[in-house]
Amino acid sequence: MQKIALTGLFPEEICQILSLDAPFRGRQIFKWIYAGAHDFSEMTNLSKDLRARLSENASLRSCKVKKILRDDDGTVKLQIETSDALAVETVLLVDKEGRRTACVSCQAGCAMGCAFCKTGTLGLARNLTAGEIIEQFLFLEKEVGILSNIVFMGMGEPTQNLCEIRKSIEILSSADGRALSPKRITLSTCGIVKGIYALADEGPKVRLALSLTTADQALREELMPTAKANPLSKLKEALAYYSEKTGFRVTLEVALLSGKNSDGKSAEKIAEFARAISANVNLIAWNEVEGLPFLSPSREECDAFLKILRNSDVNATLRRRRGSKIGGACGQLGSAGNFRQEI
């Protein structure tokens, strides 16, 4: 008989599923999980009999870490296997200030099909549960220590799994969970207009990043199939609405592809789009992926693009390359294998 995984459950759900009579027991177990307990024997304020019962009928995690990869720049990537043998990846990001962020996946694979993204070549197996999302965060903490930020920028499109993402955020931001501030949580989307409005109206109130790539509609449709149903004009309205509703400035992520979207005219279009909604811009030199027909831009291309944005009064930064040696950089996740498209 398969054991019940407790990560991703609220205290009341833990009580119900384990038939615990005292509600405070569920809260105790919940607090131990997010304090980093690796075994029920560590839960010293529970009786010996209850700990034995938990060990017999439940587990703390449903997934397991299959491989740990480390880059010289401090990036760490975990390859994780779910209980049904699907592979997902999560990455530790370290910025120049030393802040450590968990980049987590929300789906096994992805159905969006962005032409420049490794994950987009995999197809979609299924959505991840809240527990499977949270376990990525906890597995990373076990390897590298306490994390204070989380970004939903790994494998998958977050707006296609908002129910489980909402639950994972509620747990991680709760006082008995990890008490993460909404200001330290970012959700990244490829631009699903309906999902952006749903996030604005129904929450959670977190920071939003858009993988924009280009502000040219025809080129965006070529690189990102979802752009046809989510045109830039509608996307701009949705982002402006989100900023007004939440009070957070949106960040536009632009992966620069040499000779494709890295010229001066492309920069001017990005600047116009960003100014219209008072957005920040993050430039990312595309990280090469074997089998994809694009080239990474030179430093000169990146600097020239950045200069145009800044001269256009756009708050823009050029992100450093990190994690590319272990396939952990932006757009590289999914080296574990292909998934069957779910119907």
Disulfide bonds with the S-S distance in Angstrom:
none
